Amino acid sequence: MVSLLLSCMTLSFTTSRRFIPTLSRLASLRHNRNQKKAATAAKQLGAVVPYSLALFQAVWVEGVWPLDKDVCRQAAVSVELSPSAFEEAFANPATDDELRNTAAEAHRRGAFGVPTFFVDDRMFWGNDRMVLVRHHLMALGARGA
């Protein structure tokens, strides 16, 4: 079982490795909760990986900030999520519950920066570490780990 933490929310899918990207809490940025909740909604709709990549692209490649509700909706449409299903998942109280639980897990694991990635118990911090995460996962796959 793999848990993907994005914006302090758990996004789970099945695989043989544990890969957990995390965007830490940025309490001073009011739009940060939107991205966390939106990624959780995308997870509930089975699109956490493409949605997460769309948010990464928006922030670190295109320089989009803040990630307000409109940007989050646009990212959902870009990965072919139904706008109405996305809105429903976003408004669902279970999304808030999952977000709180994931924030607690991220805090427990020591996530502190944007972004933080965990592969099993190994932590990688920083956008520039994404290539190292990929290399590490490929090395684990080559070893059959």
N, C-alpha and C positions, 0 to 999 in steps of 0.2 A: 504494500500500500504506500502510495506517495502522497504527501501533503505538500501543497504549494501555498506558501504564505505570501500574499500580495497585499500590501497596505494593511498589514496586521489582520488579515482574515484568512481562514483556512479554506483551501480549495483542493479537494481531494480527487484523485483518479488513480487507477491501478497501474502499477509497473513494478519492476524488481528493485528499483532504487528509490531512495528518499531524496527528493529535490525540492528545496523550499526557498523561492525568492521572496523577499520581504521588503516592503517600503515601510520604514519606521514611522512612528507617530510624529506628526508635525503639528502640535496643538495650536500653534499660533496662526496656522493657515486654515481659514474657515472652509475652503473648498476641499481640503484633504479628506474629510468625511465622505464627500460625494464619491471620490475615486474609490475609497475603501468599500463603500456600500455597493457601488456599481460593479466592482470586480466580484464581490460576493454574489450579486444577482446573476452575473454572467456564469459564475461557477454553478449556480443552481440550475442554469439552463444548459449546462454541459459544454460551455465554450470558454472555460477559464484560460486555456493556453492562448488561443488566438486573440481573445480580448486583452489579456495581459500584454501580449506583444504589441497590440494596437496602442495601448496606453504608453508602453515604453517608447514606441516610435514617436508618439505625439510629444512626449516630454523631452526625451534625450536626443532626438533627431530633428524634430520640427520646432522645438522650443516653445511648445504650447504650454501656457500656464496663465491662469489657474485652470484646473480641470473641473469646470463647473458642470452642472447637469446637462447642458446642451452638448458639451464636448463628450461627456460620457455616453449620451444617447447616440451621437454621431459615430463613436467607436463601436457601439453595439450594432448599428446598421452596417458599418464597414465589415463586420465579421458575420453578417447575414443573420443576426438575431432579429426576431420579430419585435418591432417597437412596442407593441401592446404587451407581449409576454415579458419583455425587459422591464417595462414600467410596473407591471404587476409584481414581478420578483423584487424590484427595487423598493416598492411600498410595503412588502410583506414583513410583518413584525419578526418572523423567523430569521430574516436577513439581519436585523439588528442583533438578535440573540447570537447568531453565528459570528458576527463581527466582534462582539464582546468576548466570546470564547477564544477567538483567534488572537485578539489583542493580548489576552492573558497568556496564551501559549508563546507568542512572540516575545513578550517581556520575560517569561520564564527562561527562554532559550538564549536571551542576551542580545536580541536584535536591537541595534542602536543607530543605524544609518540608512541612507537611501542610496541604492538598494542593498539589502543584505541577502545573501543566498546561503542556504544550508544544503549540503549533500550528505546524507546521514548526519553525523555529528560534526562534520567539518564546515566551518563558516568562511564565507567569502564576502568581503564588504567592498562596495563601490561599483559604479557602472563600468569602470575599466576592467573589472574582474569577471565580467560575463564570459569573455573568451577563455579565462582560466576554468570557469565552471564547465563550459562545454568540453574543454580538453580533459578535465578530470572525469567527466561522465563518459567520454569516449574511451579513456584508459580503463575505467572500470568495466565497460562493456567488452573491450578487447580481452580483458582477463577473465571475463565471464563472472565477475563479482556481482 
